[in-house]
Amino acid sequence: MEINIYQNCPCHTDKKIKFCCGKSVVADLDSVLAKHAAGQTSTALGLLERAIKKSGPKDCLITIQSKLLMESGDLEKAKEVNEQFVAKNPEHSTGHLHRMMIFSAEQDVDRAVESLQDLMDSITGNSIPVSLAPPIRVVGVQLLSQSNFLAARAHLKLSAMLRPDQETSRLIELSYRETGNVVQKTDLLLDTPPEGAAWEKKVTNVLRAIKRGQFRKALRMLRKANADFPGVHSIERGIAMLNVVLNRTTDACEQLSEVAENESFAAWQRVEAQCLKNLLSEDQESKLDVNRYTFEVDDFAKLTEIASSCKQLEPMPSVLEHDPFGEGPAPRAGYLILDKDKISEDSQGLEELELADVPMVRGELLIYGKQTDRLARIEFVKPEDVVCQQSLQIVRQIFADVIDGEPEVKCIDAVMQLDHETNFDWRLPVTVPRETVERLVKDQFRKTLTEKLVGLKTPMLGGLSLSEAAGKPEMTTAVQAFVLFLQQMNGGERFPAGLIDELVKELSIKELPPVVLDGVTLDDVSPAIHASIDIEKLTDDQLVGLHHYSFRIGNLAVVAKTNPELLNRPSTHQVISKRVLLTTQAQMEPDSEKGLELLAQMRADAKRDGEPLGHLLVDEFEYRLSRNLVGKKMKDLVRAIEARHIEEPGVESRLTMVLERYGLLDPAMLSGGPEGGASSPLDSVPTSAWQAKPTASAVTGDDGENKLWLPE
């Protein structure tokens, strides 16, 4: 290949090679780039070394050298070469770009973020090179891997602004989906200043810097604005958010404390700041040690006989193919240990079950055979919670004939105490009626709240329990933030509707007043507070905007408020169809019969208006599957779809998609199989087709990913 001497010089001075440092080494550059293009990077690096010895460390040579060294994986040498360029050209963007790429490759996220800011500050002119989008995205991905969702999203959006692509869009959506806490779903870095405000010009310039990705410069400017105009909420919160984006967590928490303690700010502004601080501070949640208790056993045959016949042991869903502790062969068997005997599927009176009758999972139990250098053993894994000793006693009682003495104890992990104590896992037969399960779920969570949570001391409340902090006026903001945290756990789906409100009334906790958008736009309110907005006072456009945004980021607590309000406003149905609203309402409705009534209303409206019914019947079919409402009506429903509606556009593909999703791959078999016969896939619908409460693992023990379902 031959280099055109009228191309820009590789030293990145924006001069042509003919008039720059590359003029005297054109032949060397040509040879290096040819070898690199042919995939011979090592040879290209050797040619560069010789050229540098002959001509000296010209910028055009060492910039190419540092890039090729990075590609070859020699980061130390690349860093050394790049620093030569930076020493000669401290303000040049190329050196900072290479620094950022090297630190990213070394997984040094803090220094990569700072180098990116050096890079953004060094760019002159009105536009940012599109070529920077991929390396900026790399920094965003690394922040995402550290669960710094706010900072990750800011960097990913900067990358997408420069060059939109599907992968970056997917990562941005992932940054919303992967966090269950609404506080981490905010896009708000800095409010738009009110028109005519004294600080309008300064803050407008800060917003320009943010748009250019100059987060550090924006922070410096905002601090100056804060010195000139103290006590402005958007400025003080903006300082905290820019520290978050720069991965400066300690500085962010200090600033958020100032916002939360400033009594001149609105209650919702103080509470949101406290929530952000709680989320960012590593010491704001207590942890529980997860211990491994090892019991040695002499008689393995008797051990397996006891385990296989014990009604307090539930076999694990899948067999482990390797030793989770990495010490040898895989365990022979794995069990979940229950605090009482399992309930059989054919037991009488299942609809009258009480919470005291339900077997709760108390930990995991692994059984190992005898090895060359150690006896057979039982490994019991359990967080060190309030029932840990009771659980150990259950193990001792079950295996009293084969274990003797105290177990060896080793800490292997840690879990968040609040999350652990407010979750539960039980084992119920699939024959328990859904209504009974829903009643038990509510009873269990009420017990969790009243017996565990109110007395749990937490750093979020300064080391106090909720019952202790609720009566202290100086703790009002912290208590309200803690309640908001509980309401938003798992996207607002951790606790059944109304339970937190009952707790607030019982403890006489001062409720957060409704947020009225008086001169404030939705864009200026954090998603953490969206559930507190007085939605009845929103205009149609504001309501629709809030609904769409909340749906996109998975803020289900807000959707539960906006959806019924939209149904009550026919003026909005041109923007969001009533069919979609009714389907969403049915899916959120805890009472399955009421949900079916909503779907029936949707069909009646469509029939009245002369609209096709095929997709609506598929909606009901999927709804019944999601709630495990299988039986004759399901088969009649599929027959009706196939006989009268299958030719409607998109209905057949939609039905097939639903069947595949639930493992029912043969529609003909589904509709035509004998009533109650073994050949019908409905006879073996997996129990995980529905969950009583998504985050409770109430029936299946699954992770319970929130799936707010909408029709295609």
N, C-alpha and C positions, 0 to 999 in steps of 0.2 A: 504494500500500500504506500501511497505517497501523501504526505501532509501538505495541505494547501496553506501557504505562508500567509494567506489573508484570513485564515481562521483566527478565533480568539486564542491567545496564548494560554497554555495550561496553568500558568501562575495565577490566573483569575484576576488580572488587572484590568480586564476589558479592553486591552490593546491587542492589535493584530500581532501575530508571531513575527512578521517582518520588521516590526518596530519595537520589539520587546526582547526579554531575556532568552526566548526560545530560538531567536534567529541563528545563534552560533551553534546550536545543538539540534538542528532540524533533522539531520540524518540519524542521530541517536534516538530522538523521539519517535521517528518513523519506525525504526527497528523494534523498539520496546513495544509500541502499540500494535505492531504486526504480530509479534510473538504472543502478546496478551490476547489479541483477537483469535488467535489459533488455539487458545487454551493452554499455552506454555508459560504459565505465570512465573515459575521458578527461573526459567531462562530469561524472561523479561526483567526480573529483579536483578539477575546477574549483570545484564547489560546496563541497567541503571547504576549499579555500583561502580562499574567501570567508567561510565559517563561522568559520574559525580567526582571520581578521583581525577579524571582528566580536566574537567571544566569547573570543578568546585560545586558547592551545594546551591545551585541555582533554584529559585522558587519553582520554576516549571518542572524541574526534575524531582524535587522532594515532595511536592504535592501528589504527583503520580506514584512515587515510591510509597508514601504512607497509605494511599488507597490500596495499592496492590498488596502491601503487607497485611492490611486488615483482611482483605479477601483470602489471603493464604493462612490466616489465623495467628500470625505472629504479632500479637497485640502489644507486647512490650517494646519491640523494635519499632512498630508503627507509632507508638506514643513518643518514643525518643525522637524519631524523624519529624513528627508533626510539631513537637515543641520547638524544634529549630525554626520552623516556618512561623509559629506564633511569636517567637522572640523577635523576629525581624518584622513581622506584620501583626502587631497586637490587635489592631482594629479590623483585620480582614475576616470576612465571614467563613472562608474555607477552613482556616485553622480551628475555629470554634465548631464547625460542622463535624470535622474529623474527630475532635475531642469528644463530642456528644456520641458519635457512633462507637468510639472505643469504649467509653464508659458504659454505654448500653450493652455492648458485647461482653463486658466484664460484670454485668448485672449490678453495677453501682448506680442505682436509680437517682439518688440525691445529687450526685455530681453530674449525671446526664441531664437532669432538670436544670441545674445551674448553667451548664454549658449551652443548653438550648436557649436560655435567656441571653447569654452572651451573643449567641448567633443572631437572635431576633433583633437585638440592639445594634448589631453591626451592619444590618441590611439597610442600604440607602435607597432612596427613591420611593415611589408611591405603591409599588407592588412587591409581593413576596414571591420568590421563584416557586413555581409549581413542583419542581423537583424535590422540594423539602417535605412534601406531604408524606412519603413513606418513612423517612427517619423520625418525623414527629409522631407518626402512628406507632412506631416501635416504642417510644417513650410512653405513650398512652397505654399500650398493651402491658408494659412492665408495671405501671401504676395500677392497672386493673388486676394484675396477678397478685398484688399486695393488698387487694380489697380497698384501695383508696379510690372509691368510685367517683367522687366529685372531681378529683384532680385528673383521673383517667378520662372522664367525659369531656373536660375542658380541652385537653390535648387532642383527643380524637375528633372533636368538633372543629378544632383548628385545622387538622389534617383534611377533614371532609370539605371544609370551606375552600381549601386550596385545590383539592382534586377529589370530587365525590366519586365513590366507588362502593360496590355492594359489600365488600369485606369490612370497610370502615363503618358503614351503616349497621351491619350486623353486630359489630363490637359495641357501638353506641347503644343499641337496643339491649345488648347483653349487660351493659353497665346499669341499666334500669332493672332488668329481670333478675339479676343475681343477688340483689339486695332486697331483703324483706322489710327493711325499715324505710319508711317514706322520707325521712330526713335526708337520706342519701340519694334521693331521686331528684333533688333540686338542680335546676339549670341557672338559678339566679345568683350571679356573682356581684352585681351592683345595680341598684335601682336607677331608672331614668330620673334625673333631677326634675323637680317641679318647675314649670315654666315661670321665669321671673325670679326664681330663688337666688339669693346672693351667691350661692356656691354653684350655680348652674354651669357657668363657663368652665370652672376647674374640673367638675365631675364629667362634663361632656368630653373634655380632653382625656380624662382617665378612660372613659368608655372607648375612645378611639384607640388608645394604647392596648386595651384588652382585645379589641377586634384584630389588631396586628399581631397578637400573640406575645406582646411585651408585658407579661404579667408582673415581672419584677419592677419594671419602670412604672407601671400603673400603681403598684403598691407604694412606691416612693412618693408619687404624686398625690396619692390619696392620703398618706400620712401628713403631707404638707397641708392639704385641704382640711384635715381634721384639726390641725394646729390653728388654722385660721378660723374655722367654723366648728368649734367643739359642740358636742351634744346632738349631732345629726345622726339619726339611727342608720340610715342607708350608708353613710360614710363609715361609721364604726363597724357595721356588719360587713361591709365590703372589704375592709382591711382584714378581717378574720377569714373571709372566703378566699381572698388572694393568697393568704398564707397557706390555706388548705391546698390550693392549686399548685403552689410551689413546694408542697410536701413538708412544710414547716409546721408540724402539728403542735408543738409546744407553744409557739408564738400564737397560733390560731386559738388554742384553748384559753390562753391568758386574755386575749382580746374578747372572746365570747363571754368570759366571766364578767368583764367590764360591762358588756351589753346587758347581760342577765341581771346585774345588780343595779342598773341605772333606773331609778324609779320614775324618771321623767318619760321613759319609753312606754308604749302601750303594752298591756299584759301579754298579748299574743307575740309581740316582738321579743319580750324577755324570755318567754317560755320557749320559743323557737331557738333562741341562742343557747339556752340551757340544754335543750335536746341535742343540738349540734355538739356542744362540749361533751355531753355524756357519751355521744357516739364516737367522738375522736379520741377521748382520753382512754389510754390502755388500762388505767387503774380504776375506771368507773364501774367495772363489773367484777365481782368476786368469782373465783374459780374453785372448782372441786377437783381433787386428785382422782384419777381413775386408777384403781389398784388391781393388781394381778395377785390372786391368792392361790398358792400352789399346795395341794394336798397330795402326799405320796401314798400309793396304794400297793399292797402286797398281792392281793387276789384280783387280777384283772377280769377273770371270767365272772366272778360274783359282782364286780363293779358294773359290767355291761348288763348283767341280768337285772340288777336293781334299776339301772337307768332306763332300760327298755320297757319296764313294767310300771314305772312310777307315774302316777297321774298328775304329779306336780312338775313334770318335765315335758316340754313341747319340743319336738325335733326342729332344728333350724331348717328354714326353707330350702337351703342349698348346702351341699357338702363342701367343706373347704378342701382344696386340692393342694394346699401347702400350709406350713406352720406359720401362723401370723406373727409369731415371736422370732422366727428365723433361727430356730435352735435344732432342727432335725426334721424327721418325717411329719407329715400332716396328721392332725388329730383323727382318731378313728370315728368319732361321732361328736356332734355339737347339739346343745340343747339350750332353750330358754327356760329359766327357772321361774316358776310361778309361786305366789304366796298361798295358793290353795289349789285343790284338785280342779282339773279341767272339767268343763261342762260338756256333756255329750250332746250331739245334734238332735237326738230323739228324746231329750229330757222333757218332762211335763212342766207346764207353767212358765215357759220361756218369756211370754209376754209380761209376766208379773215380776221379773227379776228385779232385785234391788242392788244398789251399789255394793253392799256388803257381800253379795253372792259372787261378784265378778272376780275371776282370777287375774291378778296384776303381774306383769313381768318384772322380776327383781334383778335380773342380770343374765349374763351369758356364761354357759358352762361348756368346757371342752374336755373330752376324754382322750387320753393318750395311752398307747400300749407300752409295754416294757421295751426299753432300748438297751443296747450293749452296756452303756455306762450309767443308766438311771432306771429307777423303778417306774412302773405304770403310775399315772398321776391324773388328778383332776385340776384343771385350771379354771378358776372362777374370776370373771372380770366384772368389776362393779365400781361406780363412782362412790366416793366416800360421803354419802348423803345421810339424811336422818334415819333411813331404814337400812343402812348398810349392815349394822350388827344383827338386826332381825334377819336379814337375808343370809348372812353367814350361818346363823343358827339353823335356818332351813336346810342349808347344805349339810351341816353336821347331822341333823336329824335323818335326812334321807339316806345318807351314806354312813350311818353310825357303825355298821358292821364291817366296813372296810377301811375307814380312816381313823387315825389315832394321833393325838397331839395337835399342836397349833400349826397353821399353815405358814409358809414363807410368804412374806408380803413385799411387793415391789411396785412402785409407782411407774406407770407406763404412759400416762397422758394426763390431760386436764380438760375439763369442760366448763362452760359458763354456768354458774350456779343458777342464775335466774331462769335461763332457758331450760335447764335440766329440771328444776323444781316445778316449773309450770307446764311441763310436758308429761305425758304418760303413755303407757303401752299396755294393752290388755289382750286377752284371748277370749273371743266369743265365737260360738258356732254360727255359721252363716244362716241357720234357721231362726235366729232371734229376729223378731219383726223390726223393721226399720224404725218405727215410732218408738219402740222400747229402747233401741240403741240411742236415738236422739235424746230421749229423756235421761238416760244414764250418762251421756256425754255432758249434758248441762249440769247434772248433779255432781259429776266428777270435777268439772271446772269450778263449780261453786265451792266445793270442798277444798280444792287447791287454793282458791283465792282466800277463803276465810280461815283455813287452818294452817296454810304454809306462807302464802305471799305477804299477808299483813304483818307477820312477825319476822319476816326475813330482813336482816340488817344488810344494807347495801351502800357502797360508796356513793351511789347516785344521790343518796339522801344524807350524805355526810356521816355515814356509819350508823344511821338510825334505821329503824323499821318504818314501814308506812304508817302503822298505827301510832308510833311515837311522833313522827314528823307532822302528821296531819293536824295536830292541835297547836302547832307553833307558827305564829304569824310570819316570823322571819323566814320560814321554810316554804311559804306559799308557792313561789315560783318553782322551786325544786320539786315540790309535791305535784304541781300541775304538769310539769315536764315528765315526771315519772308516770303519771296516769296516761299522758299522751303516748309515752313509750309503750305502755301496756296495750293501749288501744290500737297501736300500729304494728304490733308484733306480727310477723308473717303477713304483711300487707293488710292488716286489720282482720285477719281470719283466725287468729289463735283462739280467742274466746268467743263463745256464743253471744249473739246479740243481747244487749241489755245487762249482762253480768257486771261489766265494769261500772256502768251507771248505778247499779245497785250498791256496789262497793263504795262509790263516791258518796252516795246518800248516807250509807251506814256510818261512814267515818266523818261525815259533815265536812267534806273537802270542798273548798271554794271552787266552783266550776269556772272554766275559762269563758269569758263573755263572747257572744257571737261576733265574728269579724264582719263589719259593714264596709263595703268598698265605697267609701266616701272620698272621692278625689284620688283613689288608688286603683290601679289597674290590676288585673289578675297576674300579669307578668311581674308585678312588684311584690307578690305574696308567695312565700315558700310553700311547696306542696305539703310540708309538715302541718301547715295551718289550714289547708284547703277544706278539711272536714269541718272546720269551725266557721266557715263562711256562711252567712245568712243567705242561703240560695234563693229564698222566696223574693229577695230584693234585687236579684240579678236580672238584667235585661235578657231577652232571648239569645242574643249573640253571645253574651257573657256566659250564660248557662250552657249553651252548646259547646263553646270553647273549653270551658272547664271540664265538661263531660268527655270530650274527645281527648284532651290532654291526660286526664286521669286514667282513662282506659288505656292509652298508649303506654304509660309508665307503670301501670298495674297498681294504681292507688284505689283499691277496691272499696275502702271505707267511703270515699267520695262518690264513687259510682253508685253505691247503695243509696245515696241521697239525691244525686242528680237524675238518676233514671226515673224514679216515680214522679219527680217534678216535671220532667220532660213529657211523660205520659199525660200529665194534667194540663199541658199547654199544646193544644192542637196547632198553634201557630208555628211550632218548631218541627212539625212532622214532615214538612217539605224538605228539611235538611237531614233529619234522622227519621227513617221510616218507623211507623208504629209497630210494624212486624218485628224489627230489630229490637226495639225497646221492650216489647212484650216478651220476646224470647230471653232477653237478658234478665228481665224481672223474674221470669219463671226459674231461670237457672240459679238466681240468688235466693229464691224463696225456700226457706227451710222445710216448709210443709209441702210434701210432694203433691198432695191432692190439690192444693191451691195453685201449685205450679201448673198442673194439668188443666185447671180451669182457665188460667191465663192463655195457655196454648189453644184451648178450645175457643176462647174469645177471639184470638187471632184468626183462626180458621173461619169463624162466623163472619167476621168483618170482611175477609177476603172473598168469601162466597157471596156476600151481599153486594160487593163491588164487582163481581164477575171475574175475579182474578184466579189463576190456576192454583190448585191446592197441593201439588206434588211435593214441592220443597217444604211446605208447612207440615205435611205428614212425616217427611224425613226428619224434620226438627223434633217432632214428638217421639219418633222411633229412637233417635239418639238420646233424647231426654230420658226416656224410660230405661235405656241401657245404662246411662250414667247413674241412675238411681236404683238399678237392679230390680226394676219393676217388670219382671219377665213373666210370661204366661200366655194364656189364650189371646188376650187383647193384643199382645205383641205380634202374634202370628196373623191375626186378623188384619192388623195394621199393614204388615208387609204384603199380604195378599191384595189389599186394597191399592197399595202403591203399584204393585206389579200389574194388576189387572186394568187399572183405570188411569194411572198417571205416569207410567214408566216412559212414555214417549214424549213427555214434556221436556223441554230443553234443560239439560244438566241434571235431571233427577236420577237417571241410572248411574252416572258417574259419582254423584253425591252419595247414593245409597251404598255403592260398592266401597267407597272410601270409608264410610262408617263401619261397614261390616269388617273390613280389613283391620281397622283400628282396634276393634274389640275381639279380633281373632275368629270372627264368624265369616269364613271366606266363601261360603256357598249360599247365596240368597235362595236358590231353589230348595235347598235342603231346609233352610230356615222356615220357609213358608209351607213347604209341602210334606215335611216329615210327619209321622204319625203322632197323634196327640199324646204328649208325655213320653213318647218313645225315645229310646237311647240314641236314635239316629239324628235327633234334632240338636243342632249346636246350642240352642237355648238351654238344653239340659245341663250344659257344662260351662255356662257363662262364668268367667273367673270372678271370685269374690271381690277382687280389686276393681270391678266395674263401677263400684261406688264406694264412697267413704263418708262416714258419718260427719266427720269434721276434718278438713284436709290436713291440718297440722298435727292432729292428735294420734295418727296411726291407729285409729280406734279399732279397726277390724283386721286390717291386713298387715300392719306393721310397716307399711311403705313410707317413703319420705313425704308423700302427700304434697306434691307440687301443685300450687294453685293453678287451676285451669278454668278461667272464666270463659265459657264457651259461647260462641256466636255462630249463627249459620253462615254459610259461604255467601 
